[in-house]
Amino acid sequence: MTQYKLRSYQGITPKVGEKVYIDPSAVLVGDITIGDDASIWPLVAARGDVNKITIGARTNVQDGTVLHVTRKSEHYPDGFPLAIGEDVTIGHKCMLHGCTLGSRILVGMGAIIMDGAVVQDDVFIGAGTLVPPNKVLESGYLYVGNPMKKSRPLKESEINFLKQSAVNYLQLKDEYLADMAD
Ligand SMILES: CC(C)(COP(=O)(O)OP(=O)(O)OC[C@H]1O[C@@H](n2cnc3c(N)ncnc32)[C@H](O)[C@@H]1OP(=O)(O)O)[C@@H](O)C(=O)NCCC(=O)NCCS
C-alpha cells in the first residue's frame, strides 16, 4: 500500500517507477523522475521546481539528504538540473545541487556537490567532501576533503563495494515495501 505523498508544482507531479520505496516523511515536489527499484529514505527533501531532477534505477537516497536545482538564466540557458545515474548510493545528509552523477557512485555522508559538477561512473566520495562547482571527478578514483582532492585510485574491493552497496539497499527497501504491504 502506498503511504507516501507526491506534491505537484505548476501541474507537474513526480513520476515514480516500479517497486520504488519512498519513506512517508520524504518530501518530493514537481519535476522528478525516479527509476525502478530506487529508494528514498526518511526526511529526504527533493524539490524539482525551477528545473528537473532524475534519479536512476536502484539508486538509494538516504536520510536527510537535500536535492535541488538551479533555474535557467541568460548565462546558463539550461540552468542546472540534477541527474543521478543507476546503482548510486547517496549517504545520510548529503546536499546535491544541480550536478550530474553517473552510475555506481558512493556519495559519503554529509557530502556537498555543487552546480555543474560532473561525477563519472565508479567514483567514491568520502564523508564530508565538498565538490565545488563545475569540477569533474574521474572514474575509478576516491575523492575526499573540503575542498575535495583526488585522493587515490580505488581498490578492486572498493569498486566492487560501489555495486554491493546498491544491492544492500535494494534488499532493504524490499523489506520495507513488504512491511508496508502487511
Ligand atoms: C574516505 C574513506 C573511504 C576512507 O578512505 P581510506 O583511504 O581507507 O582512508 P583511511 O581511513 O586509511 O585514512 C587515511 C587518511 O584520510 C583521512 N580521512 C578518512 N576519511 C576521510 C574523509 N571522509 N575526509 C577527509 N579525510 C578523511 C584519515 O583521517 C587519514 O588521515 P591521516 O593519514 O592524516 O591520519 C572513508 O573514511 C569514508 O569517508 N567513507 C564514506 C562512508 C560513508 O559515508 N558511507 C555512506 C553511508 S551509507
Ligand as a Chemical Component Dictionary entry (heavy atoms), coordinates in Angstrom:
data_LIG
# 
_chem_comp.id                   LIG 
_chem_comp.type                 NON-POLYMER 
_chem_comp.pdbx_formal_charge   0 
_chem_comp.three_letter_code    LIG 
# 
loop_
_chem_comp_atom.comp_id 
_chem_comp_atom.atom_id 
_chem_comp_atom.alt_atom_id 
_chem_comp_atom.type_symbol 
_chem_comp_atom.charge 
_chem_comp_atom.model_Cartn_x 
_chem_comp_atom.model_Cartn_y 
_chem_comp_atom.model_Cartn_z 
_chem_comp_atom.pdbx_ordinal 
LIG C1  C1  C 0 37.450 8.100  2.772 1  
LIG C2  C2  C 0 37.135 6.712  3.303 2  
LIG C3  C3  C 0 36.604 5.840  2.169 3  
LIG C4  C4  C 0 38.389 6.079  3.891 4  
LIG O1  O1  O 0 39.411 6.026  2.914 5  
LIG P1  P1  P 0 40.840 5.401  3.286 6  
LIG O2  O2  O 0 41.764 5.640  2.156 7  
LIG O3  O3  O 0 40.607 3.972  3.727 8  
LIG O4  O4  O 0 41.252 6.320  4.484 9  
LIG P2  P2  P 0 41.910 5.897  5.877 10 
LIG O5  O5  O 0 40.835 5.543  6.855 11 
LIG O6  O6  O 0 43.031 4.952  5.636 12 
LIG O7  O7  O 0 42.524 7.307  6.298 13 
LIG C5  C5  C 0 43.537 7.933  5.516 14 
LIG C6  C6  C 0 43.539 9.404  5.867 15 
LIG O8  O8  O 0 42.358 10.016 5.321 16 
LIG C7  C7  C 0 41.626 10.656 6.378 17 
LIG N1  N1  N 0 40.211 10.502 6.068 18 
LIG C8  C8  C 0 39.434 9.408  6.160 19 
LIG N2  N2  N 0 38.205 9.679  5.743 20 
LIG C9  C9  C 0 38.204 10.968 5.369 21 
LIG C10 C10 C 0 37.201 11.817 4.851 22 
LIG N3  N3  N 0 35.960 11.375 4.622 23 
LIG N4  N4  N 0 37.533 13.091 4.567 24 
LIG C11 C11 C 0 38.780 13.557 4.806 25 
LIG N5  N5  N 0 39.777 12.787 5.273 26 
LIG C12 C12 C 0 39.477 11.505 5.565 27 
LIG C13 C13 C 0 42.057 9.956  7.650 28 
LIG O9  O9  O 0 41.884 10.768 8.792 29 
LIG C14 C14 C 0 43.518 9.668  7.367 30 
LIG O10 O10 O 0 44.247 10.858 7.560 31 
LIG P3  P3  P 0 45.710 10.814 8.230 32 
LIG O11 O11 O 0 46.543 9.977  7.279 33 
LIG O12 O12 O 0 46.113 12.249 8.283 34 
LIG O13 O13 O 0 45.522 10.152 9.555 35 
LIG C15 C15 C 0 36.119 6.755  4.466 36 
LIG O14 O14 O 0 36.644 7.389  5.619 37 
LIG C16 C16 C 0 34.807 7.461  4.106 38 
LIG O15 O15 O 0 34.683 8.675  4.138 39 
LIG N6  N6  N 0 33.810 6.611  3.766 40 
LIG C17 C17 C 0 32.480 7.068  3.441 41 
LIG C18 C18 C 0 31.478 6.259  4.271 42 
LIG C19 C19 C 0 30.089 6.766  4.037 43 
LIG O16 O16 O 0 29.795 7.936  4.212 44 
LIG N7  N7  N 0 29.209 5.854  3.590 45 
LIG C20 C20 C 0 27.835 6.219  3.248 46 
LIG C21 C21 C 0 26.907 5.882  4.350 47 
LIG S1  S1  S 0 25.924 4.520  3.966 48 
# 
loop_
_chem_comp_bond.comp_id 
_chem_comp_bond.atom_id_1 
_chem_comp_bond.atom_id_2 
_chem_comp_bond.value_order 
_chem_comp_bond.pdbx_ordinal 
LIG C1  C2  SING 1  
LIG C2  C3  SING 2  
LIG C2  C4  SING 3  
LIG C2  C15 SING 4  
LIG C4  O1  SING 5  
LIG O1  P1  SING 6  
LIG P1  O2  DOUB 7  
LIG P1  O3  SING 8  
LIG P1  O4  SING 9  
LIG O4  P2  SING 10 
LIG P2  O5  DOUB 11 
LIG P2  O6  SING 12 
LIG P2  O7  SING 13 
LIG O7  C5  SING 14 
LIG C5  C6  SING 15 
LIG C6  O8  SING 16 
LIG C6  C14 SING 17 
LIG O8  C7  SING 18 
LIG C7  N1  SING 19 
LIG C7  C13 SING 20 
LIG N1  C8  SING 21 
LIG N1  C12 SING 22 
LIG C8  N2  DOUB 23 
LIG N2  C9  SING 24 
LIG C9  C10 SING 25 
LIG C9  C12 DOUB 26 
LIG C10 N3  SING 27 
LIG C10 N4  DOUB 28 
LIG N4  C11 SING 29 
LIG C11 N5  DOUB 30 
LIG N5  C12 SING 31 
LIG C13 O9  SING 32 
LIG C13 C14 SING 33 
LIG C14 O10 SING 34 
LIG O10 P3  SING 35 
LIG P3  O11 DOUB 36 
LIG P3  O12 SING 37 
LIG P3  O13 SING 38 
LIG C15 O14 SING 39 
LIG C15 C16 SING 40 
LIG C16 O15 DOUB 41 
LIG C16 N6  SING 42 
LIG N6  C17 SING 43 
LIG C17 C18 SING 44 
LIG C18 C19 SING 45 
LIG C19 O16 DOUB 46 
LIG C19 N7  SING 47 
LIG N7  C20 SING 48 
LIG C20 C21 SING 49 
LIG C21 S1  SING 50 
# 
